[in-house]
Amino acid sequence: MQVKAYEQALTSSQSQLESTNTGYEVGVRTSVDVLNAQQQLFAAKRDLLQARYSYLVNIIRLKTASGVVTEADLADINQVLSY
């Protein structure tokens, strides 16, 4: 759920940056507004990546604790990390 929420926040931040850039081109927004929108976008990306990483680490820990980690599990996680 947290990953999905961060994905939505990322989409929202991208839209905000696009509209702020458009406002800057028209003359309604300042360069500071654009920089703030970029900062929010990068923060959203960081938060999403941290949530994905935490999710994967917790899956590994859970499977390790229960003794059911397989090579296929690690290959799946590796695939997600290389995305």
Backbone as CSV, one residue per row, in Angstrom:
resi,resn,N_x,N_y,N_z,CA_x,CA_y,CA_z,C_x,C_y,C_z
1,MET,0.823,-1.191,0.000,0.000,0.000,0.000,0.870,1.259,0.000
2,GLN,1.944,1.212,0.762,2.812,2.378,0.843,3.490,2.645,-0.497
3,VAL,3.903,1.604,-1.186,4.542,1.763,-2.491,3.552,2.384,-3.473
4,LYS,2.319,1.915,-3.458,1.298,2.478,-4.357,1.050,3.953,-4.043
5,ALA,1.036,4.295,-2.770,0.837,5.694,-2.381,1.984,6.562,-2.886
6,TYR,3.210,6.061,-2.777,4.355,6.817,-3.271,4.356,6.912,-4.797
7,GLU,3.846,5.885,-5.465,3.735,5.955,-6.928,2.755,7.049,-7.330
8,GLN,1.651,7.166,-6.601,0.687,8.231,-6.874,1.280,9.597,-6.565
9,ALA,2.051,9.684,-5.490,2.704,10.949,-5.146,3.700,11.347,-6.226
10,LEU,4.390,10.376,-6.792,5.338,10.652,-7.867,4.612,11.182,-9.097
11,THR,3.506,10.563,-9.452,2.713,11.025,-10.588,2.224,12.450,-10.356
12,SER,1.767,12.720,-9.161,1.296,14.059,-8.813,2.427,15.078,-8.900
13,SER,3.595,14.707,-8.407,4.744,15.620,-8.442,5.193,15.905,-9.873
14,GLN,5.109,14.892,-10.735,5.467,15.094,-12.137,4.492,16.065,-12.803
15,SER,3.220,15.908,-12.512,2.212,16.813,-13.068,2.419,18.233,-12.552
16,GLN,2.732,18.340,-11.278,2.962,19.654,-10.690,4.161,20.339,-11.343
17,LEU,5.227,19.582,-11.584,6.409,20.159,-12.222,6.086,20.632,-13.634
18,GLU,5.335,19.831,-14.368,4.967,20.220,-15.731,4.135,21.500,-15.731
19,SER,3.175,21.591,-14.836,2.340,22.793,-14.792,3.137,24.003,-14.307
20,THR,4.069,23.781,-13.398,4.908,24.888,-12.922,5.825,25.372,-14.041
21,ASN,6.374,24.437,-14.817,7.201,24.835,-15.964,6.393,25.645,-16.973
22,THR,5.166,25.213,-17.213,4.300,25.947,-18.135,4.020,27.344,-17.586
23,GLY,3.743,27.428,-16.312,3.518,28.727,-15.677,4.746,29.617,-15.752
24,TYR,5.915,29.033,-15.638,7.157,29.794,-15.744,7.335,30.347,-17.153
25,GLU,7.035,29.515,-18.155,7.161,29.957,-19.548,6.196,31.082,-19.868
26,VAL,5.023,31.044,-19.266,4.018,32.080,-19.493,4.350,33.344,-18.703
27,GLY,5.079,33.186,-17.618,5.463,34.338,-16.813,4.700,34.449,-15.511
28,VAL,3.927,33.430,-15.173,3.127,33.448,-13.953,3.911,32.902,-12.762
29,ARG,4.860,32.022,-13.022,5.665,31.399,-11.973,7.108,31.879,-12.047
30,THR,7.825,31.715,-10.932,9.224,32.120,-10.886,10.120,30.889,-10.972
31,SER,11.398,31.148,-11.133,12.349,30.032,-11.180,12.413,29.311,-9.834
32,VAL,12.138,30.017,-8.753,12.116,29.394,-7.434,10.968,28.384,-7.354
33,ASP,9.830,28.724,-7.951,8.707,27.790,-7.985,9.078,26.515,-8.742
34,VAL,9.796,26.681,-9.847,10.228,25.528,-10.634,11.198,24.681,-9.829
35,LEU,12.132,25.317,-9.157,13.093,24.570,-8.330,12.397,23.832,-7.193
36,ASN,11.414,24.459,-6.571,10.665,23.785,-5.507,9.905,22.577,-6.042
37,ALA,9.320,22.712,-7.227,8.601,21.591,-7.838,9.570,20.457,-8.186
38,GLN,10.754,20.813,-8.668,11.761,19.786,-8.963,12.201,19.082,-7.684
39,GLN,12.367,19.846,-6.627,12.771,19.261,-5.352,11.707,18.282,-4.849
40,GLN,10.441,18.654,-4.985,9.364,17.752,-4.565,9.336,16.488,-5.412
41,LEU,9.613,16.634,-6.708,9.648,15.470,-7.589,10.757,14.517,-7.176
42,PHE,11.941,15.035,-6.928,13.057,14.170,-6.546,12.837,13.552,-5.169
43,ALA,12.187,14.276,-4.274,11.862,13.712,-2.962,10.855,12.575,-3.115
44,ALA,9.894,12.736,-4.007,8.911,11.675,-4.250,9.584,10.439,-4.844
45,LYS,10.529,10.657,-5.765,11.269,9.529,-6.342,12.075,8.813,-5.263
46,ARG,12.738,9.579,-4.416,13.537,8.998,-3.336,12.662,8.184,-2.396
47,ASP,11.524,8.748,-2.009,10.628,8.058,-1.089,10.095,6.758,-1.697
48,LEU,9.761,6.805,-2.982,9.275,5.602,-3.659,10.347,4.525,-3.696
49,LEU,11.558,4.903,-4.044,12.643,3.919,-4.103,12.960,3.345,-2.731
50,GLN,12.903,4.172,-1.700,13.141,3.675,-0.343,12.045,2.701,0.081
51,ALA,10.810,2.989,-0.280,9.705,2.098,0.069,9.838,0.765,-0.655
52,ARG,10.216,0.804,-1.927,10.407,-0.439,-2.685,11.539,-1.265,-2.093
53,TYR,12.632,-0.598,-1.743,13.782,-1.291,-1.157,13.392,-1.939,0.175
54,SER,12.703,-1.182,1.007,12.278,-1.718,2.309,11.357,-2.918,2.136
55,TYR,10.469,-2.832,1.161,9.561,-3.943,0.885,10.340,-5.198,0.505
56,LEU,11.304,-5.041,-0.386,12.093,-6.197,-0.824,12.934,-6.776,0.312
57,VAL,13.536,-5.911,1.101,14.344,-6.375,2.237,13.467,-7.129,3.230
58,ASN,12.275,-6.628,3.469,11.376,-7.299,4.410,10.911,-8.649,3.876
59,ILE,10.717,-8.761,2.568,10.366,-10.056,1.983,11.501,-11.046,2.199
60,ILE,12.730,-10.606,1.952,13.884,-11.492,2.143,13.993,-11.914,3.605
61,ARG,13.823,-10.969,4.509,13.921,-11.299,5.938,12.837,-12.281,6.361
62,LEU,11.628,-12.072,5.880,10.535,-12.966,6.236,10.780,-14.375,5.705
63,LYS,11.191,-14.455,4.452,11.444,-15.777,3.865,12.653,-16.447,4.523
64,THR,13.648,-15.656,4.887,14.817,-16.213,5.570,14.423,-16.743,6.947
65,ALA,13.623,-15.979,7.663,13.198,-16.409,8.995,12.362,-17.676,8.937
66,SER,11.586,-17.824,7.869,10.762,-19.027,7.752,11.497,-20.158,7.038
67,GLY,12.691,-19.861,6.496,13.517,-20.878,5.872,13.068,-21.300,4.490
68,VAL,12.433,-20.408,3.763,11.920,-20.777,2.441,12.482,-19.905,1.313
69,VAL,13.653,-19.332,1.504,14.260,-18.524,0.445,14.788,-19.466,-0.637
70,THR,14.433,-19.174,-1.864,14.915,-19.980,-2.991,15.691,-19.086,-3.947
71,GLU,16.389,-19.713,-4.857,17.115,-18.946,-5.876,16.149,-18.161,-6.743
72,ALA,14.978,-18.717,-6.979,13.970,-18.015,-7.777,13.533,-16.721,-7.089
73,ASP,13.401,-16.752,-5.756,13.056,-15.546,-5.003,14.113,-14.468,-5.206
74,LEU,15.372,-14.872,-5.078,16.462,-13.920,-5.241,16.549,-13.404,-6.669
75,ALA,16.264,-14.256,-7.638,16.261,-13.824,-9.037,15.143,-12.820,-9.283
76,ASP,13.975,-13.055,-8.681,12.855,-12.106,-8.826,13.209,-10.760,-8.216
77,ILE,13.819,-10.795,-7.047,14.193,-9.544,-6.382,15.273,-8.832,-7.181
78,ASN,16.210,-9.576,-7.715,17.246,-8.982,-8.552,16.642,-8.314,-9.784
79,GLN,15.627,-8.948,-10.357,14.944,-8.377,-11.520,14.284,-7.042,-11.156
80,VAL,13.659,-6.993,-10.004,12.995,-5.764,-9.561,14.031,-4.667,-9.310
81,LEU,15.147,-5.040,-8.701,16.184,-4.047,-8.403,16.841,-3.493,-9.675
82,SER,16.928,-4.300,-10.707,17.553,-3.816,-11.944,16.596,-2.976,-12.766
83,TYR,15.334,-2.928,-12.374,14.331,-2.103,-13.051,14.624,-0.679,-12.752
